[in-house]
Amino acid sequence: MDVPKLLEAASLLVPEAVATENDITVNDVWEYLAHDEWEVALGLLEELGDVHPLPLSFWQALATAAEQMRLDRSAAWCHWRCFETRNGIIRADLSLRPAHEARRQTPFSGGGVLRPMWDIGEKTPTGEPDLYIAALWVEFTPFMEPGGQATVRLAPLSPTKWQKLQPGQVITMHEDRTVAGTAVVLEIQGPSVPPATLRS
């Protein structure tokens, strides 16, 4: 399917009543599509998808359109939202340790590439902290510096192991045995698609 058809298909899944903080609606998307402004239309659809839960097929269509337009970060974000639709959303405020206190000396990409380990309060049979892997997406910034603070989203490798997590809980990030950062859980949402209806 070509880009305009993918964006049109996604647009048809957005209820007309949904609007962003700037009063953007799906009607604005149709205006841009009529003028072949595909990249703008894609960006507006991403915004609308953040306002109102939309089905997995919406994010899949946007991911494919972004890939065809070679918009790597948009494609990565839409694939991330596919994961969240299937598995739920975890958002947290992360504070990284400064470079002089931690192993990491350089910034890392905020686009879901880093997959650190997390101490979420679980223990191994011997009483040691049981660390679980979760990919990391930094909101509103392409990179995160040592010592930086940002709101992040987490995509656990094994989502079922994170089900006891609660808002307000403090968790720690590890890239080795030492603590790389500390995060306070802000928000947890369950999957927006019932498991029985999932299709990949």
C-alpha positions in Angstrom: 0.0 0.0 0.0 1.4 3.4 -0.8 1.9 6.3 1.6 -1.4 8.3 0.9 -3.5 5.2 1.2 -1.8 4.2 4.5 -2.4 7.7 5.9 -6.0 7.7 4.7 -6.6 4.3 6.3 -5.2 5.5 9.6 -7.2 8.7 9.4 -10.4 6.7 9.1 -9.7 5.2 12.5 -9.6 8.6 14.3 -13.0 9.7 15.7 -14.0 13.2 14.4 -14.5 14.4 18.0 -10.9 13.8 19.0 -8.8 17.0 19.1 -5.3 17.9 20.3 -4.5 20.7 22.7 -4.1 23.0 19.6 -7.6 21.9 18.4 -6.1 19.8 15.6 -8.6 17.2 14.4 -8.7 14.5 11.7 -10.3 17.1 9.3 -6.9 19.0 9.4 -5.2 15.8 8.5 -7.5 15.4 5.4 -6.6 18.9 4.4 -2.9 18.1 4.3 -3.5 14.8 2.6 -5.5 16.6 -0.2 -2.4 18.7 -0.8 0.1 15.8 -0.7 1.6 17.1 2.6 2.2 13.5 3.8 4.9 14.2 6.4 2.7 16.9 8.1 -0.3 14.6 8.0 1.8 11.8 9.6 2.9 14.1 12.4 -0.7 15.2 13.1 -1.9 11.7 13.2 0.8 10.8 15.7 -0.4 13.7 17.9 -4.0 12.6 17.6 -2.9 9.0 18.6 -1.4 10.4 21.8 -4.7 12.1 22.7 -7.0 9.2 22.3 -6.3 5.4 22.4 -6.5 4.1 18.8 -6.3 0.5 17.5 -3.1 -1.4 16.7 -3.9 -1.1 13.0 -3.7 2.7 13.3 -0.1 2.6 14.5 0.9 -0.2 12.1 -0.3 1.9 9.2 1.6 4.9 10.4 4.8 2.9 11.0 4.7 1.5 7.5 4.0 5.0 6.0 6.9 6.4 8.0 9.2 3.6 6.8 8.2 4.3 3.2 9.0 8.0 3.7 12.3 7.1 5.4 11.4 9.0 8.5 13.3 6.7 10.9 12.4 8.4 14.2 8.7 8.5 13.3 8.8 4.9 12.2 10.5 3.9 15.5 7.9 5.9 17.5 5.0 4.2 15.7 6.5 0.8 16.3 6.9 1.7 19.9 3.2 2.7 20.1 2.3 -0.7 18.5 4.2 -2.3 21.5 2.4 -0.1 24.0 -1.0 -0.9 22.4 -0.3 -4.6 22.9 1.4 -4.5 26.3 0.5 -1.2 28.0 2.3 2.0 28.8 4.9 2.7 31.6 6.0 6.3 32.0 8.6 7.5 34.6 10.7 10.5 35.5 14.4 9.3 35.1 17.4 11.0 36.6 20.8 9.8 35.3 23.8 9.8 37.5 26.5 12.4 36.4 29.4 11.2 34.3 31.9 11.4 37.2 29.8 9.0 39.3 28.7 6.5 36.7 30.0 4.2 34.0 28.3 6.1 31.2 30.3 9.0 29.9 28.4 9.9 26.7 24.8 10.7 25.8 22.5 8.0 24.4 19.7 8.0 21.8 16.3 8.7 23.2 14.6 6.7 20.4 14.2 3.3 22.0 17.6 1.9 21.2 19.0 1.5 24.7 17.8 -1.6 26.6 19.1 -1.3 30.1 18.3 -3.5 33.1 16.0 -2.3 35.9 15.6 -3.1 39.5 11.8 -3.0 40.0 11.9 -4.5 43.5 11.9 -8.2 42.7 14.4 -10.6 44.3 16.2 -13.7 43.0 15.8 -17.0 45.1 19.1 -16.0 46.8 17.8 -12.6 47.8 19.7 -10.6 45.2 17.9 -7.9 43.2 16.3 -9.5 40.1 17.1 -7.2 37.2 14.7 -7.0 34.2 15.4 -5.6 30.7 13.3 -2.8 29.3 13.9 -0.6 26.3 13.9 3.2 27.0 12.2 6.0 25.0 13.0 9.6 26.1 10.0 11.9 25.5 10.6 15.2 23.6 14.3 14.9 23.2 16.5 12.9 20.8 19.4 12.3 23.3 19.8 12.0 27.1 23.1 13.2 28.7 24.8 11.8 31.8 23.3 13.7 34.8 20.2 14.5 32.7 16.6 14.3 33.8 13.6 13.4 31.5 10.3 11.7 31.3 10.8 8.3 29.7 8.7 5.4 28.5 9.7 1.8 29.2 9.1 -1.3 27.0 9.8 -4.4 29.1 11.2 -7.5 27.4 8.9 -9.5 29.6 5.9 -7.3 30.3 4.2 -9.9 32.7 7.1 -9.5 35.2 6.3 -5.8 35.5 2.6 -6.2 36.5 3.2 -5.3 40.2 4.7 -1.9 39.3 2.8 1.1 40.9 2.8 4.8 40.3 5.1 6.6 42.7 7.4 3.5 43.0 11.1 4.2 42.7 13.1 1.9 40.3 16.7 2.0 39.3 18.4 1.7 35.9 21.5 -0.4 35.4 23.9 -0.8 32.5 26.2 -2.9 34.7 26.1 -3.8 38.4 26.2 -0.2 39.4 23.1 2.2 39.4 23.1 4.3 36.3 19.9 6.2 37.2 16.8 6.4 39.4 13.3 6.7 38.1 9.9 7.5 39.7 7.0 5.7 38.0 4.5 8.3 36.8 1.8 6.4 35.0 0.9 2.8 34.2 -1.8 1.8 31.6 -2.8 -1.6 30.6 -3.0 -2.8 27.0 -5.6 -1.0 25.0 -6.2 -4.1 22.8 -7.7 -7.2 24.5 -5.3 -10.1 24.0 -7.9 -12.2 22.1 -8.1 -9.6 19.3 -4.4 -9.1 18.8 -3.0 -9.5 15.3 0.6 -8.7 14.3 
